[in-house]
């Protein structure tokens, strides 16, 4: 998922015997795998966690269009341009699904969006990095969307019904995005020496932010345990990060590119790849608004909001005009 910094309001997980009857019935329903729907009773902290997670996810999809849009007018062929345009439109649709899911929890989409523009709401750190070459578009599809898929497939089994159902379609579309990115990287890696060098450079720059996408290390993520108890999350950050690395390293080797981490080695005893230390100082700087493109990204979203005011006003006027007819019908 793209929601990296979500707090549950509690750093400890209650045992069933310590819960009030209503909360206990809720937890037993979650434990039984029964979906929670919007009109069902839920703990306030559960609702608050979902609002933050789903809205951060939605903001990330919306802001995430910008790095790729940077290359929309400079795609190398008309076919590449059409594919990239379709991908960007998909990301806008993902944001729509997720904002709609958040609204089922009793929050207004405009309020969520204003929190984003005011810098109160977060979005994924990955989208605050610049796209410097066409190979970056391949790296985003391959690594960023590939990392997102690892996070998001378990969300299809999230305990909250509207979120889980939205994620089914999102994951299907993200799988195409990942393949599109890998195909770009394959073409570059098998092209001229200059193209292969471009692919290698993009891999080197996007590798570490893609690992950080899974969120802080488990020992720094005190709220994960509660989210997992509520079955909002199904796996810890470190488990998902390891899964992404294990599936991606063979792809790097297939492309004939150099591993972007000198400590990246197969550990026979663990049955997983070992890897180097993520720069968590950089991660938290970017999350807290000090990344290379944070100001630029928010300025672009605010500009779109301001310039789209007339559209919102027209839609509201149209709705008011036809409200009596709809009520009569």
DARA-V776935 format. One record per residue. RES is the residue in one small letter. SS is DSSP state (A for helix, B for strand, O for the rest). OMEGA is omega in degrees with one decimal (NA if undefined). D_FIRST is the distance of its C-alpha to the first C-alpha in Angstrom with 2 decimals. Layout:
# DARA-V776935
[[RES;SS;OMEGA;D_FIRST] [RES;SS;OMEGA;D_FIRST]]
This chain:
# DARA-V776935
[[x;O;-179.8;0.00] [x;O;179.6;3.79] [x;O;-171.5;5.60] [x;O;-172.4;7.60] [x;O;-178.5;10.86] [x;O;179.3;11.22] [x;O;-178.8;14.69] [x;O;-174.7;16.10] [x;O;179.9;19.62] [x;O;179.2;20.78] [x;O;178.4;20.65] [x;O;-178.7;22.48] [x;O;179.6;22.09] [x;O;170.9;25.11] [x;O;-176.9;27.08] [x;A;-176.3;28.19] [x;A;-180.0;31.75] [x;A;-176.0;30.87] [x;O;170.3;29.23] [x;O;-175.6;31.15] [x;A;-178.1;31.95] [x;A;179.3;29.53] [x;A;179.2;26.57] [x;A;178.0;27.70] [x;A;177.2;27.93] [x;A;-177.4;24.38] [x;A;178.5;23.12] [x;A;177.0;25.37] [x;A;177.6;23.97] [x;A;-179.1;20.37] [x;A;-179.5;21.83] [x;O;178.2;23.61] [x;O;178.8;20.52] [x;O;-177.6;21.70] [x;O;173.1;19.24] [x;B;-178.5;19.56] [x;O;-171.4;20.58] [x;O;-176.9;21.10] [x;O;178.0;24.77] [x;O;173.4;24.43] [x;O;176.2;25.13] [x;O;177.1;22.27] [x;O;-179.5;22.45] [x;A;-179.2;22.06] [x;A;176.4;19.56] [x;A;178.9;17.36] [x;A;-178.2;17.62] [x;A;178.9;17.06] [x;A;179.4;13.86] [x;A;179.6;12.50] [x;A;-179.6;13.92] [x;A;-177.1;12.36] [x;A;-177.1;8.77] [x;A;-179.8;9.22] [x;A;175.6;11.36] [x;A;178.1;9.31] [x;A;179.4;6.67] [x;A;178.2;10.06] [x;A;-178.0;11.65] [x;A;177.8;9.35] [x;A;-176.4;10.15] [x;A;176.9;13.68] [x;A;-176.1;14.26] [x;O;175.4;12.70] [x;A;-169.4;15.75] [x;A;-179.8;18.12] [x;A;-179.3;18.02] [x;A;177.3;18.72] [x;A;177.4;21.18] [x;O;-177.2;23.13] [x;O;-175.7;24.31] [x;A;-179.6;24.88] [x;A;-177.2;28.60] [x;A;176.8;29.00] [x;O;-171.7;27.59] [x;O;178.8;30.28] [x;O;177.7;31.21] [x;A;178.6;31.17] [x;A;178.7;29.15] [x;A;-179.3;26.42] [x;A;-179.2;26.49] [x;A;179.2;26.22] [x;A;-179.1;23.24] [x;A;178.5;21.42] [x;A;178.5;22.41] [x;A;179.8;21.06] [x;A;179.8;17.64] [x;A;177.3;17.60] [x;A;176.2;18.75] [x;A;-178.1;15.95] [x;A;175.8;13.41] [x;A;177.6;15.73] [x;A;177.6;15.73] [x;A;176.9;12.00] [x;A;179.6;12.52] [x;A;178.8;15.54] [x;A;-172.6;14.10] [x;A;174.3;11.64] [x;A;178.7;14.51] [x;A;177.3;16.71] [x;A;178.9;14.69] [x;A;-178.8;14.79] [x;A;178.4;18.50] [x;O;179.1;19.23] [x;O;174.4;18.84] [x;O;177.5;21.78] [x;O;-179.6;20.47] [x;O;-179.1;21.66] [x;A;-179.1;19.53] [x;A;179.2;22.04] [x;A;177.8;21.70] [x;A;-177.3;17.95] [x;A;177.4;18.64] [x;A;175.4;21.59] [x;A;176.7;19.59] [x;A;-176.9;17.49] [x;A;-179.5;20.82] [x;O;-178.6;22.45] [x;O;179.7;19.94] [x;O;-179.0;19.27] [x;O;-178.4;15.61] [x;O;171.6;13.05] [x;O;-172.3;10.54] [x;O;-179.8;8.84] [x;A;-172.7;11.86] [x;A;-174.0;11.70] [x;A;175.7;13.23] [x;A;176.1;16.20] [x;O;-176.8;17.77] [x;O;173.0;20.54] [x;O;-170.7;21.10] [x;O;-178.5;24.57] [x;O;177.2;25.46] [x;A;179.2;24.83] [x;A;177.9;23.41] [x;A;177.8;20.44] [x;A;175.0;19.51] [x;A;-178.6;19.65] [x;A;178.6;17.65] [x;A;179.4;14.77] [x;A;-176.1;14.79] [x;A;-172.8;15.37] [x;A;-175.2;13.42] [x;A;178.4;10.63] [x;A;175.0;9.85] [x;A;176.6;10.81] [x;A;179.4;8.42] [x;A;-179.9;5.48] [x;A;178.4;7.61] [x;A;178.5;8.05] [x;A;-166.0;4.72] [x;A;179.4;5.01] [x;A;176.3;8.75] [x;A;179.7;9.23] [x;A;174.1;7.87] [x;A;177.4;10.90] [x;A;177.2;12.91] [x;O;-176.7;11.65] [x;O;-179.6;14.95] [x;B;-170.9;14.78] [x;A;-177.7;16.24] [x;A;178.6;15.39] [x;A;-178.9;11.59] [x;A;-177.9;11.98] [x;A;177.1;14.42] [x;A;-175.3;12.57] [x;A;179.3;9.77] [x;A;179.5;12.78] [x;A;179.8;13.95] [x;A;-177.7;10.81] [x;A;177.4;10.39] [x;A;-179.2;14.12] [x;A;178.8;14.19] [x;A;179.1;11.53] [x;A;175.2;13.82] [x;A;179.1;16.64] [x;A;180.0;15.06] [x;A;179.5;14.60] [x;A;178.3;18.21] [x;A;179.5;19.47] [x;A;-179.5;18.32] [x;A;179.0;19.83] [x;A;175.8;22.96] [x;A;-178.8;23.42] [x;A;177.8;23.21] [x;A;179.3;25.60] [x;A;-179.5;28.04] [x;A;-177.7;28.09] [x;A;179.8;28.40] [x;O;-178.6;31.35] [x;O;-179.7;32.90] [x;O;175.6;35.20] [x;A;179.6;35.02] [x;A;178.6;33.80] [x;A;178.2;30.93] [x;A;177.6;29.95] [x;A;177.2;30.14] [x;A;178.2;27.84] [x;A;-179.9;25.24] [x;A;179.6;25.71] [x;A;179.4;25.38] [x;A;177.2;22.06] [x;A;-178.4;20.75] [x;A;-175.6;22.16] [x;A;-175.7;20.57] [x;A;-177.5;16.99] [x;A;-174.5;16.80] [x;A;174.5;16.45] [x;A;178.2;13.94] [x;A;175.9;11.70] [x;A;-179.6;12.29] [x;A;179.0;11.70] [x;O;-176.6;8.14] [x;O;176.1;7.41] [x;O;-177.1;9.25] [x;O;175.1;12.93] [x;O;-174.1;15.03] [x;A;-178.8;15.56] [x;A;176.5;18.93] [x;A;-176.7;17.60] [x;O;-171.8;14.89] [x;O;-174.9;17.40] [x;O;-177.2;15.33] [x;A;-176.5;13.16] [x;A;-179.9;16.29] [x;A;178.3;16.67] [x;A;177.9;13.19] [x;A;177.0;13.92] [x;A;177.6;17.41] [x;O;-177.6;16.30] [x;O;166.6;14.08] [x;O;171.1;11.08] [x;O;178.6;9.58] [x;O;-177.5;11.50] [x;O;179.7;11.40] [x;O;179.4;11.80] [x;A;-177.1;10.20] [x;A;176.8;13.32] [x;A;179.7;13.37] [x;A;179.1;10.17] [x;A;179.7;11.56] [x;A;179.4;14.87] [x;A;178.7;13.85] [x;A;-179.9;12.57] [x;A;-176.8;15.84] [x;A;-178.3;18.00] [x;A;-174.3;17.15] [x;A;-178.8;17.31] [x;A;176.9;20.56] [x;A;177.1;22.73] [x;A;176.3;21.50] [x;A;-179.8;22.59] [x;A;177.0;25.87] [x;A;179.3;26.33] [x;A;-177.8;26.11] [x;O;178.7;28.73] [x;O;179.1;26.87] [x;O;176.4;27.24] [x;O;-173.9;24.61] [x;O;-175.8;23.15] [x;O;-178.8;23.63] [x;O;179.3;27.17] [x;O;-176.6;26.00] [x;O;-175.5;23.90] [x;B;177.4;26.08] [x;B;178.3;26.06] [x;B;-175.4;26.98] [x;O;-177.5;29.11] [x;O;-179.4;29.41] [x;O;-174.5;25.70] [x;O;179.8;24.90] [x;B;174.9;22.05] [x;B;167.4;22.00] [x;B;-179.5;22.79] [x;O;-175.6;21.47] [x;O;-175.8;22.44] [x;O;175.3;21.45] [x;O;178.2;18.56] [x;O;-176.3;19.99] [x;A;175.7;18.41] [x;A;177.1;21.00] [x;A;-179.0;19.73] [x;A;-176.8;16.08] [x;A;174.0;17.24] [x;A;-179.8;19.70] [x;A;179.0;17.20] [x;A;-176.6;14.93] [x;A;170.3;18.29] [x;A;-176.6;19.47] [x;A;178.9;21.54] [x;O;-176.7;19.81] [x;O;-172.5;21.79] [x;O;-177.2;20.68] [x;A;-177.0;19.41] [x;A;-179.7;22.66] [x;A;-178.8;22.85] [x;A;-179.1;19.47] [x;A;178.0;20.31] [x;A;179.1;23.87] [x;A;179.8;22.87] [x;A;178.4;20.86] [x;A;178.3;23.83] [x;A;178.9;26.27] [x;A;179.3;24.63] [x;A;-178.4;24.75] [x;A;-177.6;28.38] [x;A;178.3;29.55] [x;O;-177.3;28.07] [x;A;-177.1;29.99] [x;A;178.9;32.81] [x;A;179.2;30.59] [x;A;179.6;29.29] [x;A;179.7;32.91] [x;A;179.5;34.22] [x;A;178.3;31.78] [x;A;178.8;32.70] [x;A;178.6;36.38] [x;A;-179.7;36.11] [x;A;179.3;34.50] [x;A;-179.2;37.27] [x;A;-174.7;39.94] [x;A;-178.1;39.00] [x;A;179.1;38.12] [x;A;-179.8;41.73] [x;A;179.5;41.87] [x;A;179.4;38.64] [x;A;180.0;39.91] [x;A;179.7;43.21] [x;O;NA;41.65]]
